[in-house]
């Protein structure tokens, strides 16, 4: 029989495998994930590559705007000019000449014939860009190009772009199809006795020597005849346009100049350079990438097995991933390969989450036990109704307006892990006893317990005309009780947190839901979700009680301070949120002073900053004042608040 420890280990390995598989597939097939991985890799290539000396093998003879300004038409490039340029480079002793210009249409007959002769008669090895792609040339253009450029001088000019982000990432050194010429880079190195790889190659972009110096010498083509011969002798010279024929490259992640949108002739220069140098793009092999991803999935599973709580997992995970990313990023300039970043991170997060879900199943069973143990706290009015009217056992419910109270103890999960089971039971029982006594005294129906959390309903099952006000006064009483309980426990060395309370009024379906063997009196509807979130947003504001506008509108005898108009996660309309004024606050001038400052904030008055600063100095412990002051200090002079989290 497999031991519990062995089952746990197998579960962890299974979770890690699933997480690795999901992360690998996500980065492979989901465009936004692939884009993130590309960006992480491109940042290293563009910004963190170790500098290299300027190439001594390749020179660019650039056809720029000044070149084109010499001629009556920009395109096609003047054929006589190109013929003279090739002749000049031939005389200067270039090792090879690559012409990245498509000759796919006639210009002036005499100039065309002159260039055709030069192409065929030049002694220096020469190659010319060529394509038969239907998206680039039609049948007439292809026929003209085939006549203009001899088959043995043709070089395929095409690149391969990334389907996810459109960046040029690969070049074709060899034939792509039978009968096609060698790729531009493959043709170039063939003239120096090298054989290009058979398959497409990822471009290893040559880093610049420094911020001002380009990877390759670039000279204006019109100036070439007047430049020293030694600048070209023994080098591969590439002729091409630098103001047109632009391609987006991975370097665009940090640059929007001619590196981000790079002329095709310079892309060819990078490809030729890496073949000559024997460099590659530096990526790890796919199998190695999967192994790294699996390793991080295993780390995530192991971290989940420790069961130290969400806060620990988040902190430890952040440190582990930050160190890995820093190693990958800054280590790249010192020889570390382009290891994957997004896939391992995703696998780590998935495995940690899956372990939390699996471990949480056991914890949920414990919560169910707690609910059963405290079933006596269900309001006697519900029992009375079931006794007096058996039809209430029907699974169907009725829709009515009710007011909900949700309570929750701050960081209860973390707190509970620090106590023995006996102490935890004693503290939780004592807390819930007192809280439930208040709820029942206020004639609220205790719907359910979720560990330390309580959900209560007013105006169901019995009708209460003042249910909204009754719930708010109950919340104030609960707050006083919970604070006294917390202080007493803290003084006894038990670090229980504050209780957060949310109150909301809305329509919900009320009834008994379940099966013939087990059912539960409860409420269903969006109002339940809003009430729950109302409790949760206390964390955002630093308050302990938060009440919605729908409840406040039905409480003419209770005073409130408005917190603001909040857009809850998943909602399309702002909802007013308030904090009821306690008896202690009533005895001070705080409510009046706050209302004056809030009116300024609502009006967008610049004086609101001063008003909240004064209030903050006068009432340093007031959470709502501190919240608005911090927002105003950040430039948000508005009571409208968008909440990103639930």
N, C-alpha and C positions, 0 to 999 in steps of 0.2 A: 504494500500500500504506500502510495506517495505521501511523504510528509508534508506538513503545512508549509515549511520553509522551501521545500522543493517546488511545490505548487506556486508559491509566490515568485520564485525565481523564473519558472517557466512562463508565468503570466507577464513578468517584466520583459523577458526576451521576446515574447509574442507581441507585446505592445510596441517594443522598439522596432521590430521588423515591420509591423503595420505602419508605424510613423515614418520610417525610412522610405517605404514604398510610396506612401501618399505624398510625401515631400518631393521625392524624385519625380513622380508623375506630374505633380503640380508645376514644378519648374520646367518640365519638358513640354507640357501641353497647354498650360494656362498662360495667356499672353502677358498679363500683368505680373505674374511671378517670374516669367522668363525675362521680362524687362528689368525687374529689380535685380536679378542675378547679373544681367548684362551691365547695368549701371554700376553695380558694386565692382565688377571686373574692369569696366572702362575707366572708372576713377583711378584705379591703380595704374593702368596703362598710361593714361593721359597726364596724371599729376605726380605719380610716385615712381616712375621709371628712373633708373640710374642713367645719368647722362652718357652719351657716346660721342666720340670725336666726329666732326663733319666727314662725310664719306669722301674718300679719295678715288673711288671707282666710278662714280656716277656724277654727271653734270647735267643741269637743265638749261636748255636754250629756250627761254620763255617767249611765247607769242602773247604779248600783253596789249593793253589799250594803246600805248604809244606806237606799238608795231602796227596795229590795225589802222591807226589814224593816218598812216602814210599812203593808204590806198583809197581809191574811189568807192570801194565796197568792202564790207567787213567779212562777208562769207560768200563763197569759199575764200580761204586765205590765198592771197596772190601767189600763183603758181611759179612765176619767174623769181619772186623773192625766195620761195622755198628752194628752188633749184640752185640759186646762188648761195644760199645758206649751207646746203648740203655740200656743194663744191668747196666752200671755204673750210668746213669741218674736215673734209677729205684731205685738204692740203695741210691742215694743222696736225694731222696724224692721230685723229680719234681712233680708238680701238674698235668701236662699233657705233652706228648711228641708228637710233630708233625714232621713227616719225609717227607721232600719235595724232595723225590727221586722217580722216576718211576721204578718199578721193572717189566720191560717188556721183559726181555730176560735172559736166564740162564747164569751162569758163571761157577764156580767150584761146583760140586754136593754137596760136604760135606759142603762147606761154605753156599751154598744156603739153604740147609736143616737146618743148624744151625740158620740162620736168620729167616726162616719160623717159627721155634719153638719159638724163642725169641719173635717174633711179637705176637704170639698167647698166650704166657704164661706170658708176662710182666704184673705185677700187676698195674703199673701206667697206667691211661687212655692213649691210643695211637691211632694215626690216621696217615694215609699214603696217599700221593698224588696219584690221580687217574685221568685218562681221557679215554674216548672212542672215541675221535675225530679222524677221518680218516686222518687228516693232521699230527697227532702226532704218531699214532700207527696203524699197520696193523692188520689183523684178527688173525694171529699167536701171535703177541705181546699182543693183547687184551686177548686172551685165556690164555696165560701164566700169565698175570697180575691178571686175575680173580682167577686163582688157587693160586697165591702167596699171595694175600692180601684178607683176609676175607671181605665179603660185609659190615659187621658192622664197619670195621675199615677204610673204604675208605673215601677219602675227595676230592672233585672236585678241581683240581689245576688251572683251567682256569681263566683268567682275560678278561675284555672287553676293547678293545682299541678304541680310538677316530677315526672315519673314516676320519677326516680332517687332523690331524697331526700325527696319529699313536701312540700317547702317551697312556700308560695305565692309565685309569681314573676310572674304575669301577671294582668291584668284585662281585661275585655271592655267597651270604651267604646261600641261600637255593637251592633246586633242580631246575635245569634249564629245565629238562624234566622228565616225569614220569619214575621212576626206577633209576634215577640218584641219587648219594649220595649228602649229604649236601656239601656246599662249604667248602674250607679249613678253612676260618675264622669262618664260622657258626659251623663247627664241633668242633673247638677249644673252643668256648664259651659255647657249649652245655655241656661240661664237668665241667663247673663251674656254671651250673644252669641257664644259660641265653638262651633265644630264639632269634635267628637271624631274621632280617626282611625278608619278603617273596620275595621282589623284589631286583634287582641289586642295589648296593649302590655306590655312588661316594666316592672315597677314600679321607679321611681327613688326609693328610700327617702330621705326628707328627713332629713338629719343634725340632731342636737340642737345647740342653741347652745352648751351646756356640759353637764357631767355631770349636773347636777340639773334642768335645764330641759327639759321635753318639747318636741317639734317643734311641737305645737299646744296652745293653751290648752285645758285640760280642767276643767270645772266640774261639781259634782254637780247632777244635773237637779233635785233637790228644792230647791236653793238658787237656781235661775235667776230666779224671780220677784222675789227680794230683791236681786239684783245690779244694778249700774249698767247703764242701757240702752246706754251707749256701748261696753260690752264686747261687744255683740252687733250693734249697728247697722251695716248695710252688709256684714255677713259671712255666709258660708254656715255655717249651724249644723247639725251632724249629731247626731241623737239615737240612742243605741244603748247596748247592754249592754257593760260593760267587765270583768265578772267571768265572763261566759259567752261562747259563740260565739268561741272562741279558735282561732287558726290559726298553725301553725308557719311562721316566716319565715326568710329567710337570716340575719337578725340573731341567730338562735339559736346561731350558731357561736361567739359570744363572750358571749352573754347568755341566762340562763334565766328572766328576768323577763317583764314584759308587752311587751317588744320581741321576745324570742325566741318566745314564744307570745302573739301580738298579737290583741286583740279585732278583730272584723271591721269595726266602725265606724271604727277608727283606720287599718286597712288601706285603707278607702275614702278616708279623709282624705289619705293619702299619694298615692293615685292621682289624686285631684282636684287636689292641690297641684302635681303635676308637669305636669298638663295646663295649669293656669293659668300656671305659670312657664315652660312650654316646655322643661322638662328631659327628658332621656332617661337610660336606665340606664348609659350610658357605655361599652357594649361596642364593640369594633371590629367592623367588618363581617365576615361569614364569610370572604370572599375575602382580607381583610387578615390574618385569623387563620391561614389556610392559608399565606399568603406568609411570615409570621413563622416558622411551623413548618418550612417548606421551607428558610428561611435557616439555621435551627439544624441541620437535617439536613445542609446543605452544610458548615457549620462542623465538624460531627462527622466527615464524610468527609475534609475537608482535614486535620484533626488526625490521623486514621488514616494518611493518606498520608505524614506526617512520619516515621513509624516510629521514634519515640523510646522505645518501650517502654510497658508497662502503667502503671508508676509515673508517668511523665510525663503520659500520657493522663489518668490519674485526677486528678492534681494540676491540670493545665490545665483539664480539664473542670469540675472543682469550682469553680475560680476563675471561669470564664466563666459558669456557671449561677448561681453565687452573686451575681455582679454583676447579672445579668439579673433575678433574683428581687428583689434589693434595689431595683433601678430600678423594677420594676413595683409593688412593695409601697409603698415610701415616696414614689415619684413620684406615686402616685394622688392623694394629698392636695394635690398641686400641679398637677393638671390632666392627668396622664397617663391615657389611657384604660384600660379594663379589658382589657388584652392577655392572651392565653392564656399559661398557665404550664406546665401539665402536658404538653400536646401538644408544644410545642417541646422540653421536657426529654426526653420519651420519644423524639422523633425524633432528637435529638442522640445519645442513648445507643444507639439501634438502629443508626444509621448508623456510629457509632464501632465498635460490635461487629461489624457486617457487614464493615467494612473490615478489622478484625483477623482475621476468619475468612478472608477472601479472601487477605490478605497472608500469613496463617499457612499457607495451602496450599503456598506456595512454600517456606516454612521447614520444613514437614513433609517435603517432598521432600528437603531438605538433610539432615534427620535420618535419612531412609531411607538416604541415601548413607552417612552415618556408621555406621549399623547394618551395612551391607554391608561397609564397609571394616574393621570390627572383628569380622567373623564368625569369625576365627581364635580368638576368645576363648571360643567355645562349648566347654564341657568335653569333653575327649577321651573321657570315659566314654560320652557320648552317641554319638560316632562309633563307638566300639568296639561298642556295643550294636547299632547299625545294620548294622555289618559282620558281626557274629556272628549276628544274628537279623533277616533281611530283613522279617519280619512286623511289626517295629516301625515300618515305613513306613506301616502302616495308619492311616487318618485317625481311626478310633475310638480312644478312650482308656479308661483305667481310673481308678477313684476310690480314693484312698489319702490317708493323713495325711502332710502335708509341713510343713516350716517355710520361710517366705519371709523373705528380706532385701530391703528396698527402700532404695536410697541416692539422695540428690539434693543437689546443691550449691546453697547459698543464693544467690538472685539471679543465677543463671547467665546468664539471658537478657540482663539489664542489663549484666553483666560482659562477655559475649561481644561486645556492640555497641561496647565501648570499645577492643577490640583489633583489630589487623589480622588477616586470615585466616591468615597464616603463623604469627603468634604464638599465635593461638587454637588452631590445630591442634597446635602443639608442646606447649602447656600441657595441652590435653585428652588428647593421646596419652600424655604422661608420667603424668598422673593416673590414667587408666584402666589403663595398663600395671601400675602398682603395685597398684591396687585389685583388678584381675583376678588378679594373681599370688597375692594373699592368699586370694581366694575359691577359686581352684583348689587351692591348698595345703590348704585346709580341706575339699576335696572337695565344694564347692558347684557346682551346675550354673548357669552364667550363661545365664539365659533370654533376656534381650534388653537392648539399650541404647536409651534414648530421649534422645538428645543426651548430656547429662552423667549422666543417671540410669541406675542399674543395677538389674535385677531378677534375683535369684538364688534357686535352689530347693535345699533339702536333703531327702534321703530320696527323690530321684527323679533319674535313672531307677534308680540303684542303691539298695539298702536300707541305711539307717544307723540302728541302734538308738538312738544318741545324737544324732539329728539336731537336736533342740531345743537341747541344750547346745552342740553343735558350732556351731550358727548364732550363739548368743549370744557364744561365745568369738571367733568370726570377726568379729562386729560390734565387739567391744572392740578387736581388732587393727586392724580397718579405721579405727576412730576415732583410734587413736594415729597410724596412718600418715597419715590425711587431715589431722590437725592439724599434724603436722610438715611436710607438703607445703604447707599453707596458709601457715604462718609463713615458710617459705623463699621462697615465691613473693611474699608481701607485702613481705618485705625486699628482693626484687629489683624492687619497683615494680609488681608485677602483683596487682591487688586481688581475688584469688579468694576466695570466701566459704567458710564452714564447711560440712562435710558432715553432713547429717541422715540418720539411719538408723532404720528401723522393722523390727521382728521380730515375726512372728506365726505360730502353729501352728494348722493346721486342715485339714479335708478338702477336697480339690480333685480335679477330673478332670485326669489327666496323660496326655499323648500327643502325637502329631504331628497338627497341624491345618493344613489348607490344601487344595491341589488336587494333581492328579497331576504337575503341572509345578513346583509350588513349595509347600513346606510348612515348618512351624516347630514345633520341640519346645516345648511351653508348658503352662501350667496354666490351668484355668478354674474359676470358682466364687467364692462370696462371700468365702472366705478371702483371695483375692487382693486384693479391694477393701479388706478390713479391714487387711491388711498395708500397702497403699499409704497408707491414711489414718493408720495408726500412724506412718509416716514423717512425714506432713504435720503431725501434731499437735505435733511437736517445736517448731515455730514458736510455738505457743500457750504452751508451758511454758518455752521458752528452753533446752531440753535438746538434746543431740545424738543420743542413743540412747533409743528408746522401745520397750518390750517388753510384749506382752500377757500377761494372766493364764494363757492357755492354754499359752504357752511356758514361763512361770515354773514352772508346776506340774510340768514335766518336766525341771527343772534343779536337782536336789538339791545339786549341788556348786558352784553359783554363788550368790553373795549379791546381793540387790537392795534398792533403796530404792523403796518404793511411792510413786508420784506421786499416785494417787487413782483413783476410780472414775468413768470418763467415759462420757457418752452421746454416741456419735459421730453425726454428721449422718446422718439417714435410718434410724437404728437405734432399737429400742424398749427395749433392755435395756442397762444399764450394763456396762462392761467394765473390769476392773482393768488399770491401766497402771503399768509399773515402769521404773526406770533401773538397769542393772547397775552394781555397785560396782566401780570400777577398782582397779588395784593401788595407785595413789597414795592413793586414799581409804581403802583397807584399812589403811594405815599410820597412820591418824588415828583420833580418837574420833568423827568425824563420823557414821558409820553408826549407832552406838549412840545418840548424842544426837538424831539426826534421828528414829530409831524412837520414842524416848520422846515427842518433841514431836508426832509424827504420831498416836500413840496418844491423846494429849489431844485432838487435832483430831477424830479419829474418834469419840471419846466426847462431842464437843460441849462439852468443858471450857473454861470462860472463861480458864483458865490457858494455853491454847494460844497466845493472842496474845503473852503475855510470853515463852513458850518460843521462839516463832519470831523474836521481836524479838532475844532473846539470840543465837540461832543466826545471825541476819542480821548482827549486829555482829561475831560471831566468824568467820563465813564469808561475807564480803560479795560474793564472786564466785560463790556457789552459786546456780544458776538456780532449782532446785526450791524452795529455802528462800525466795528472793525472791518466787516465784510464790505460795506459800501465804501469806506475810506480807501481800502486797498484797490477796489475797482476804479474809483475816481483817480487815484494816484497812477493807475495804469492807463488813464485816458478814456475810461468808459463812464462818461457822465450820463447815465441812463438807468432807469429802473428795470429795463428789459434784460432778462438773463436767459441765455441759451445753455441748457444743460446737456452735455454730450453723453453722460452716463446715466444709467437708470437710478 
